[in-house]
Amino acid sequence: MSTEALNLRKFADQAGTYEVWYLTWNHPGTGQGFWLRFVLEAPDHGPPRAELWFARFDPRAAERTFGV
């Protein structure tokens, strides 16, 4: 199986499905790190849902670190 095929979205709105995608990256000049996370979930009971998370990490100023 190709790498591309392994990265295709598999979520089909079927009960019991949970799929997570995430991306992390760093800014070389500042050392800041970033995290983006996307969740698709179709629980066994209840409606399907999606979540998008973002976080920023600042090693030089911890008080500027945040997530939403």
C-alpha positions as CSV (number, residue, x, y, z in Angstrom):
1,M,0.0,0.0,0.0
2,S,1.3,3.5,-0.9
3,T,2.0,6.1,1.8
4,E,-0.6,8.3,0.1
5,A,-3.3,5.6,0.5
6,L,-2.4,5.3,4.2
7,N,-3.1,9.1,4.7
8,L,-6.6,9.1,3.2
9,R,-9.4,10.0,5.5
10,K,-11.3,6.9,6.6
11,F,-14.1,8.4,8.6
12,A,-17.4,7.3,7.2
13,D,-19.9,8.5,9.8
14,Q,-20.3,5.0,11.1
15,A,-21.0,4.4,14.8
16,G,-17.8,3.6,16.7
17,T,-15.5,5.5,14.5
18,Y,-12.8,7.8,15.9
19,E,-10.2,9.5,13.7
20,V,-7.5,12.0,14.6
21,W,-5.3,14.1,12.4
22,Y,-2.6,16.4,13.8
23,L,0.3,18.6,12.6
24,T,3.1,20.0,14.7
25,W,5.7,22.5,13.6
26,N,8.4,24.8,15.1
27,H,9.6,28.2,14.2
28,P,13.4,28.0,13.9
29,G,14.1,31.6,14.7
30,T,12.1,31.8,18.0
31,G,11.9,28.2,19.1
32,Q,8.1,28.5,19.3
33,G,6.1,25.3,18.7
34,F,2.6,24.9,17.3
35,W,0.1,22.0,17.4
36,L,-3.0,21.6,15.3
37,R,-5.3,18.7,16.0
38,F,-8.5,17.7,14.1
39,V,-10.8,15.0,15.5
40,L,-13.8,13.2,13.9
41,E,-15.9,11.0,16.1
42,A,-19.1,9.0,15.5
43,P,-19.8,7.5,19.0
44,D,-21.8,4.3,19.4
45,H,-24.6,6.5,20.9
46,G,-25.3,10.1,20.0
47,P,-24.6,12.4,17.0
48,P,-21.2,12.6,15.2
49,R,-19.0,15.5,16.1
50,A,-15.7,17.2,15.1
51,E,-13.2,19.2,17.1
52,L,-10.4,21.4,16.1
53,W,-7.6,22.3,18.6
54,F,-4.7,24.7,18.4
55,A,-1.8,25.3,20.8
56,R,1.2,27.6,20.7
57,F,4.2,27.0,22.9
58,D,6.8,29.7,23.6
59,P,10.0,28.5,25.4
60,R,11.2,32.1,26.0
61,A,8.0,33.3,27.6
62,A,5.9,30.6,29.2
63,E,3.1,33.0,30.0
64,R,2.5,33.4,26.2
65,T,1.8,29.7,25.8
66,F,-1.8,29.0,25.1
67,G,-4.3,26.5,23.6
68,V,-7.8,26.8,22.2
